[in-house]
Amino acid sequence: MPGTGGTQPLRRRGGVSAFLRLVMIEHSVFALPFAYIAALTAMYEVDRSIHWTRLLLVTVCMVGLRTFAMAVNRIIDREIDARNPRTAQRELVTGAMSVRHAWTGALVALVVFLGSAALLNPLCLALAPVAVIPMVVYPYGKRFTNFPQAILGFAQAMGPIGGWLAITGTWSWDAVILGLAVGIWIGGFDLIYACQDVETDREIGVRSVPARFGIPAAIWGARGCHTVTTALFVWYAVATGAGVFFWLGLLIVAGAFVYEHTIVRPHDLTRLNRAFFSTNGFIGISLFVCALIDLLVRGLSVA
């Protein structure tokens, strides 16, 4: 009936569930564990006690900023997404979410992020805009540079740095090492992810490493990034005096990197999604679990 059909689009064009699908909230698993590693290591160095309220605020900050970033990314990229068969079913393209609702969700997430940063300490609040800027610049990167993954890596590197600042309120070069490791790691696996859109990107003018230099170059670039990531994780372990369980975590991560680059090859991208989603999610969670056990064994108190 006309009346019934006329009401359905209104129901489809908003809602929390549609917004959560839009921002792929479950992908917080990639960066959040490393913010926890930094925050918990900082707590260990300060007084060897877990401060649960601060850890909760770190969580809210990370999820809020990432949600804002993803929403803005989807808004800015909606016309590009509409021209790519792989992304043509995204919510802003199909109408499941309106641009107005997406902006509303993005601004709410931004307010949550800034409010949580303010509750942590003055330095976190002062540096919060610095964390926001690359999140907005990144989606435009594919329009003016062949290396948008570098912008993404820079944005993601701020997570562990912010996690440390949230606890101590002071700068830490140890956190910078971990941040660089995370940024280069995520930039590397985004090189792999971008390989699936090479032909479409070239056709519509989207710029990226695989579109400009080819899939083999992107895969080798990702391998180089993950080699550097492993070296930076080792440096972080040495710098923070990590124990045996953290080193065990690094062995697991190194094995996961080898597996990832075994199943994804320049002329075989059939298992790309397994490498991108499953393997990289496993890397973050496994290293966090090992780091947590290591800190607890070394004397971090949960009380």
GIKA-V726434 format. One record per residue. RES is the residue in one letter. PHI is phi in degrees with one decimal (* if undefined). PSI is psi as a letter, one per 40 degrees, with the letter a starting at -180 (none if undefined). OMEGA is omega in degrees with one decimal (NA if undefined). Layout:
# GIKA-V726434
[[RES & PHI & PSI & OMEGA] [RES & PHI & PSI & OMEGA]]
This chain:
# GIKA-V726434
[[M & * & i & -177.8] [P & -59.0 & d & -178.3] [G & -63.8 & d & -179.5] [T & -68.2 & d & -179.4] [G & -63.9 & d & -177.9] [G & -74.0 & d & -178.0] [T & -89.6 & d & -175.1] [Q & -64.4 & d & 179.1] [P & -59.1 & d & 179.4] [L & -65.6 & d & 179.5] [R & -70.1 & d & -175.9] [R & -78.9 & d & -168.9] [R & -90.0 & e & 177.2] [G & -160.7 & a & 177.2] [G & 102.1 & i & -178.0] [V & -64.2 & d & -176.6] [S & -61.8 & d & 178.4] [A & -65.5 & d & 179.8] [F & -66.8 & d & 179.1] [L & -64.7 & d & 174.8] [R & -68.0 & d & -179.9] [L & -58.1 & d & -175.2] [V & -91.6 & e & 179.2] [M & 49.1 & g & -172.5] [I & -57.0 & d & -177.9] [E & -66.6 & e & -179.2] [H & -78.5 & e & 172.5] [S & -60.6 & e & -178.5] [V & -62.3 & d & -177.4] [F & -70.6 & d & -173.9] [A & -102.4 & d & -174.4] [L & -58.7 & d & 179.9] [P & -57.0 & d & -177.6] [F & -77.8 & d & 171.7] [A & -64.7 & d & 176.6] [Y & -65.1 & d & 179.2] [I & -57.7 & d & -179.7] [A & -63.7 & d & -177.9] [A & -63.4 & d & -178.2] [L & -69.5 & d & 176.0] [T & -64.6 & d & 176.8] [A & -63.0 & d & 177.1] [M & -61.9 & d & 177.8] [Y & -60.4 & d & -178.2] [E & -73.8 & d & -178.3] [V & -77.6 & d & -177.3] [D & -150.6 & e & 177.6] [R & 60.0 & f & 178.3] [S & -131.6 & i & 176.0] [I & -82.2 & h & 177.0] [H & -99.4 & g & -169.2] [W & -65.9 & d & -179.8] [T & -64.0 & d & 178.8] [R & -67.1 & d & 178.3] [L & -65.3 & d & 176.2] [L & -64.3 & d & 179.4] [L & -65.7 & d & 175.4] [V & -60.9 & d & 178.8] [T & -60.7 & d & -179.0] [V & -62.8 & d & 178.0] [C & -59.6 & d & -176.6] [M & -63.8 & d & -179.0] [V & -67.3 & d & 179.1] [G & -62.7 & d & -179.4] [L & -67.5 & d & -179.8] [R & -65.5 & d & 178.3] [T & -63.0 & d & 176.2] [F & -59.8 & d & -177.2] [A & -61.9 & d & -178.7] [M & -66.6 & d & 179.7] [A & -63.8 & d & 178.6] [V & -63.9 & d & 177.6] [N & -57.8 & d & -179.1] [R & -65.9 & d & 179.5] [I & -64.9 & d & -177.6] [I & -65.7 & d & -174.9] [D & -92.6 & e & -170.8] [R & -60.9 & d & 179.6] [E & -72.9 & d & 175.2] [I & -65.0 & d & 179.8] [D & -59.8 & d & -178.8] [A & -66.6 & d & -177.1] [R & -95.1 & e & -179.0] [N & -109.4 & h & -178.3] [P & -55.7 & d & -178.4] [R & -68.5 & d & -174.8] [T & -110.7 & e & -174.4] [A & -68.5 & e & 178.6] [Q & -98.4 & e & 177.4] [R & -67.1 & i & -167.2] [E & -58.7 & d & -179.1] [L & -75.7 & e & 177.8] [V & -83.2 & d & -176.7] [T & -80.5 & e & -176.7] [G & 94.6 & e & 176.8] [A & -63.8 & d & 176.3] [M & -136.5 & h & 177.8] [S & -82.4 & i & 178.0] [V & -61.6 & d & 179.9] [R & -62.7 & d & 178.6] [H & -66.1 & d & 179.1] [A & -64.2 & d & 177.7] [W & -64.7 & d & 178.2] [T & -61.2 & d & 178.2] [G & -62.3 & d & 179.8] [A & -62.5 & d & -178.8] [L & -68.8 & d & 175.4] [V & -62.2 & d & 179.0] [A & -62.1 & d & 178.8] [L & -64.7 & d & 178.3] [V & -63.0 & d & 177.8] [V & -60.7 & d & 179.1] [F & -61.4 & d & -178.0] [L & -65.1 & d & 178.6] [G & -64.8 & d & 178.3] [S & -66.3 & d & 177.4] [A & -61.5 & d & 179.0] [A & -64.8 & d & -180.0] [L & -73.7 & d & -178.6] [L & -77.6 & c & 177.1] [N & -170.7 & i & -176.5] [P & -59.5 & d & -178.3] [L & -66.2 & d & 177.5] [C & -60.4 & d & 179.4] [L & -66.6 & d & -178.6] [A & -64.5 & d & -177.5] [L & -90.7 & e & -177.7] [A & -55.9 & d & 178.4] [P & -60.7 & d & 178.2] [V & -63.6 & d & 178.4] [A & -74.4 & d & -177.1] [V & -74.7 & d & -172.1] [I & -55.0 & d & -178.5] [P & -65.7 & d & 177.3] [M & -65.1 & d & 178.7] [V & -84.4 & d & -178.3] [V & -70.3 & d & -173.1] [Y & -52.1 & d & -178.4] [P & -62.1 & d & 176.0] [Y & -80.2 & e & -175.6] [G & -56.8 & d & -178.1] [K & -68.4 & e & 178.4] [R & -96.5 & e & -176.2] [F & -132.8 & e & 178.9] [T & -142.5 & i & 174.8] [N & -80.8 & e & -175.6] [F & -125.4 & f & 178.4] [P & -64.6 & d & 178.8] [Q & -63.6 & d & 177.5] [A & -67.4 & d & 177.8] [I & -67.9 & d & 177.6] [L & -60.7 & d & 179.5] [G & -62.2 & d & 177.7] [F & -61.7 & d & 179.8] [A & -64.2 & d & -177.1] [Q & -73.0 & d & 179.5] [A & -64.3 & d & -176.7] [M & -74.6 & e & -177.9] [G & -58.7 & d & 178.8] [P & -62.2 & d & 178.4] [I & -62.5 & d & 178.1] [G & -65.3 & d & 177.9] [G & -61.2 & d & 178.8] [W & -71.3 & d & 179.0] [L & -59.4 & d & -179.0] [A & -61.8 & d & -177.3] [I & -91.2 & d & -172.8] [T & -98.8 & d & -175.3] [G & 71.9 & e & -179.7] [T & -133.4 & i & -179.2] [W & -70.1 & i & 178.2] [S & -141.3 & h & 177.0] [W & -73.9 & d & 174.0] [D & -61.5 & d & 177.9] [A & -66.0 & d & 177.6] [V & -63.5 & d & 178.0] [I & -59.3 & d & 179.3] [L & -65.2 & d & 178.3] [G & -61.7 & d & 177.9] [L & -62.8 & d & 178.6] [A & -59.4 & d & -178.8] [V & -67.2 & d & -179.8] [G & -61.4 & d & -179.8] [I & -69.8 & d & 176.2] [W & -60.2 & d & -177.5] [I & -67.8 & d & 175.2] [G & -59.6 & d & 179.4] [G & -66.2 & d & -178.6] [F & -76.3 & e & 172.1] [D & -72.5 & d & 172.2] [L & -59.8 & d & 178.5] [I & -65.3 & d & -176.8] [Y & -60.7 & d & -177.6] [A & -69.6 & e & -177.7] [C & -64.5 & d & -176.3] [Q & -72.8 & e & -177.2] [D & -110.8 & e & -172.7] [V & -55.4 & d & -175.2] [E & -63.8 & d & 179.1] [T & -64.6 & d & -179.8] [D & -60.3 & d & 178.6] [R & -64.7 & d & -177.5] [E & -69.8 & d & -175.3] [I & -101.2 & e & 174.0] [G & 89.6 & e & 175.5] [V & -79.4 & h & -174.8] [R & -101.2 & i & 178.0] [S & -165.9 & i & 178.2] [V & -61.8 & d & -180.0] [P & -65.6 & d & 178.6] [A & -67.9 & d & -177.3] [R & -86.2 & d & -171.0] [F & -110.2 & e & 178.6] [G & 101.1 & i & -178.0] [I & -64.8 & d & 179.0] [P & -57.0 & d & 179.3] [A & -64.2 & d & 179.5] [A & -66.5 & d & 179.6] [I & -63.7 & d & 177.9] [W & -67.1 & d & 175.3] [G & -62.4 & d & 178.1] [A & -64.0 & d & 178.0] [R & -63.1 & d & 176.6] [G & -64.2 & d & 178.8] [C & -59.7 & d & -176.3] [H & -75.7 & d & 170.9] [T & -68.0 & d & 177.0] [V & -64.2 & d & 177.9] [T & -57.7 & d & 179.9] [T & -61.0 & d & 178.9] [A & -63.0 & d & 179.0] [L & -69.2 & d & 174.5] [F & -61.0 & d & 177.5] [V & -62.6 & d & 178.7] [W & -59.7 & d & 179.1] [Y & -62.3 & d & 179.4] [A & -60.8 & d & 179.1] [V & -66.9 & d & -176.9] [A & -63.8 & d & -177.1] [T & -100.7 & e & 178.8] [G & 63.9 & f & -176.9] [A & -61.6 & i & 179.9] [G & -95.5 & a & -170.5] [V & -63.7 & d & -177.0] [F & -70.1 & d & 176.3] [F & -66.3 & d & 178.3] [W & -63.3 & d & 174.9] [L & -62.2 & d & 176.5] [G & -59.3 & d & 179.3] [L & -66.0 & d & 176.1] [L & -63.6 & d & 178.2] [I & -63.1 & d & 179.8] [V & -62.9 & d & 178.9] [A & -60.5 & d & 177.8] [G & -64.1 & d & 178.8] [A & -65.8 & d & 177.0] [F & -63.1 & d & 178.8] [V & -61.1 & d & 179.0] [Y & -62.3 & d & -179.0] [E & -57.2 & d & -176.2] [H & -85.4 & e & 171.9] [T & -83.3 & d & -176.1] [I & -88.0 & e & 176.9] [V & -116.4 & h & -178.7] [R & -127.9 & i & -175.9] [P & -52.1 & d & -176.9] [H & -111.6 & e & 177.7] [D & -147.8 & g & -179.9] [L & -106.5 & e & -174.6] [T & -65.4 & d & -179.3] [R & -109.3 & f & -177.9] [L & -61.5 & d & -178.3] [N & -64.0 & d & 176.5] [R & -63.9 & d & 178.5] [A & -65.9 & d & -174.1] [F & -72.0 & d & -172.8] [F & -86.4 & d & -173.3] [S & -68.7 & d & -174.3] [T & -66.9 & d & -177.9] [N & -71.5 & d & 172.6] [G & -63.7 & d & 178.3] [F & -62.3 & d & -179.5] [I & -59.4 & d & -178.3] [G & -62.5 & d & -177.0] [I & -68.0 & d & -177.0] [S & -65.3 & d & 180.0] [L & -68.7 & d & 177.3] [F & -62.4 & d & -179.7] [V & -60.1 & d & 179.3] [C & -65.5 & d & 178.9] [A & -65.1 & d & 179.3] [L & -64.0 & d & 178.2] [I & -59.3 & d & 180.0] [D & -60.8 & d & -179.2] [L & -66.8 & d & 178.4] [L & -65.5 & d & 178.3] [V & -63.5 & d & -179.1] [R & -81.0 & e & 172.8] [G & 124.3 & e & 177.4] [L & -68.3 & h & -176.2] [S & -97.6 & h & 178.1] [V & -89.7 & e & -177.1] [A & -72.2 & none & NA]]
